[in-house]
Amino acid sequence: MEIPKLKIGNLTADIPIVQGGMGVRVSLSSLASAVANQGGIGTISSIGLGDVKDSEHNYESQSRDALVKEIRKAKTMTDGHLAVNFMGVLSNVDDLIKASVNEGIKTIVYGAGIPVKLPAIVPDPDINLVPIVSSARLVPLILKAWDKRYSRTADAFILEGPLAGGHLGFSEEQLEHPDDYSLEKLLPEVLEAIKPYEDTYGRKIPVIVAGGIYDGADIARMLSLGASGVQMATRFVCTHECDVSPEFKQAYLDAKKEDIVITKSPVGLPGRVINNAFLQKLEKEGKLRIKCPYHCLTACKVETARYCIALALVNSYFGDVENGLIFTGQYSYRINKIVSVKELMDELIAGIEAA
Ligand SMILES: Cc1cc2nc3c(=O)[nH]c(=O)nc-3n(C[C@H](O)[C@H](O)[C@H](O)COP(=O)(O)O)c2cc1C
């Protein structure tokens, strides 16, 4: 099979693989630039950056400055395609988006929220706006609002299914029956929902699928079903270039199938994690003590939150996995070694070709 390129607006990636944004420092300049150098799209996550201590006094400028630093660093390491990932539930999301655009980022990926006003924050039509959805339901809602208010349409969608890592756009009940919401079922519905807008704007709106894509055969299957590309995250964690601690990566290597579980996050969404000492402590104690100087998430209520998710994820990033939360996609238990991004990309490309 000849591998199709991935076109998003004015951008063309040689390889239709997007490395998904991974919050709280998992995907920063090192990983994103390595993926971009291999012809994919590398995504820096804007979430949970900044010096933890200093952020107590000035969270907004700390996280903005740290993001700008990562973007600038990535740009010194690659001329390839870089995206930045944002979550709608971030209290400073608009500020971070504007800072990224100022730094020349051309692709804005927006999840965990409905980006109805995104074109007002990014009016430049040459900057790609890519919402993340978990079903076809939000597609007309977003596209109708953008068409009516801004005469604009999406440049691509990421369709994230129930096997993905991190926060998930499904209820806990739905996650007990992932086959009912498989990408194979959801993709045709999303393709159908975008069709009228493709006709109106006279251009293709590519759909990139995410969640449980593990190898080249998975990618080839998704492309044959009408996806224009895939977004992968879990496999990129176990690369030398991934920005997290060796302990975080080791937790992936050690994980067994039964260790991959769903937990309720203070964001108000279920999230997929590795069952570890931190999670067990949380189960036992019900609620951990929280001191919150940041208010980083609009959806997090400090009085009722069971723990500080930012701190729990930062702990894992630094290697204190005993006191940290480890987000993962469903298939980390299949990974058994750490490789370079080039080795992983070569393996995936060979797998697509073989399929
Ligand atoms: C450690 C980790 C952190 C993640 N953090 C985010 C995030 O902050 N924002 C987001 O939109 N998606 C996040 N995701 C989801 C990924 O970007 C991606 O869409 C998904 O995990 C793809 O499925 P896969 O991990 O099975 O390849 C995260 C995934 C992982 C594994």
The ligand as an ORCA input file, in Angstrom:
! r2SCAN-3c Opt
* xyz 0 1
  C      -0.037      9.762     29.133
  C      -1.155     10.325     28.285
  C      -1.555     11.629     28.474
  C      -2.533     12.189     27.641
  N      -2.884     13.503     27.820
  C      -3.742     14.095     26.952
  C      -4.009     15.491     27.037
  O      -3.501     16.190     27.890
  N      -4.871     16.032     26.130
  C      -5.456     15.277     25.149
  O      -6.211     15.816     24.328
  N      -5.227     13.954     25.056
  C      -4.376     13.346     25.924
  N      -4.095     12.017     25.788
  C      -4.726     11.262     24.686
  C      -3.780     11.143     23.495
  O      -3.459     12.388     22.945
  C      -4.310     10.220     22.381
  O      -5.381     10.789     21.677
  C      -4.744      8.836     22.804
  O      -4.104      8.393     23.959
  C      -4.493      7.880     21.661
  O      -4.648      6.555     22.026
  P      -3.389      5.599     22.315
  O      -2.745      6.131     23.557
  O      -4.009      4.267     22.494
  O      -2.470      5.673     21.133
  C      -3.142     11.406     26.634
  C      -2.738     10.080     26.468
  C      -1.753      9.534     27.265
  C      -1.333      8.115     27.048
*
